[in-house]
């Protein structure tokens, strides 16, 4: 998928930050892993380091009313065109948060 240059820049910056500063998932990720849009949409991308595996982790949170299914799918595919290894809704009552994980085969 060919990305708009602005979208590509956001994705590349978040991927670079995640690779440069892997994270042991506990609590809220550092602010350097976020990109927030003026409409309230927020992306968080990390390289999660767990005892047995590493995962690329994309969280998408919507603004008021939540992210649309189209927004969620667009941003998920902007990061990786393949299907995630795991996906699940976040713990926000409105359901406005989605998590996607892509397992890194070797490390």
C-alpha positions in Angstrom: 0.0 0.0 0.0 1.4 3.4 -1.0 1.1 5.8 1.9 0.5 9.5 1.8 3.9 11.2 2.7 2.5 12.6 5.9 1.1 9.2 7.0 4.4 7.5 6.0 6.4 10.1 8.1 4.2 9.4 11.2 4.5 5.6 10.8 8.3 5.8 10.2 8.9 8.1 13.2 6.9 5.8 15.5 8.6 2.7 14.2 12.1 4.3 14.7 11.3 5.3 18.3 9.9 1.8 19.1 13.0 0.1 17.7 15.4 2.5 19.5 13.7 2.2 22.8 12.1 -1.3 23.4 9.6 -1.3 26.2 8.7 -3.8 28.9 5.0 -3.4 29.0 4.0 -2.2 32.4 1.7 0.8 32.9 1.5 3.5 30.2 4.1 3.7 27.5 6.4 6.8 27.5 5.0 9.8 25.6 7.7 9.4 22.9 5.7 6.4 21.6 2.5 8.4 20.9 1.2 10.5 18.0 -2.0 12.5 18.8 -4.2 14.1 16.1 -6.3 17.2 16.6 -9.5 15.2 16.2 -8.6 13.2 19.3 -7.3 10.1 17.5 -4.2 8.7 19.2 -1.6 6.1 18.0 0.9 4.4 20.3 3.5 2.1 18.8 6.0 0.1 20.9 8.4 -2.8 20.7 7.1 -4.9 23.6 9.8 -7.1 25.3 8.3 -10.0 27.1 10.3 -12.9 28.7 9.8 -15.3 25.8 8.8 -13.1 22.8 8.9 -9.6 21.4 6.0 -8.0 19.7 5.3 -4.9 17.7 2.3 -3.3 19.5 0.0 -0.7 17.9 -2.7 0.8 20.0 -5.3 3.0 18.4 -7.6 5.2 20.5 -10.4 7.3 19.1 -11.4 10.8 20.1 -15.0 11.6 21.1 -17.2 8.7 19.9 -14.2 6.5 19.3 -12.3 5.6 16.2 -14.3 4.4 13.2 -13.7 0.9 11.9 -12.3 2.5 8.8 -9.8 4.6 10.8 -8.7 1.5 12.8 -8.2 -0.5 9.6 -6.4 2.3 7.8 -3.9 2.8 10.6 -3.4 -0.9 11.2 -2.5 -1.4 7.6 -0.3 1.7 7.5 2.0 0.0 10.0 1.9 -3.6 8.7 0.0 -4.9 5.7 -0.1 -8.5 7.2 -2.7 -9.6 9.7 -1.6 -9.2 13.4 -0.7 -12.2 15.5 -3.1 -10.9 18.2 -5.8 -8.3 18.4 -8.0 -7.2 21.3 -10.1 -4.3 22.5 -8.7 -2.1 25.1 -10.1 -1.6 28.6 -11.8 1.8 27.9 -15.5 1.3 28.5 -16.5 3.0 25.2 -14.5 0.4 23.3 -12.6 3.3 21.7 -9.3 1.5 22.0 -7.9 -1.4 19.9 -4.6 -3.2 20.3 -2.7 -5.1 17.6 0.4 -7.2 18.1 2.8 -8.7 15.5 5.1 -11.3 16.9 8.8 -10.9 15.9 10.0 -14.4 15.0 13.6 -14.2 16.3 15.5 -11.9 18.6 
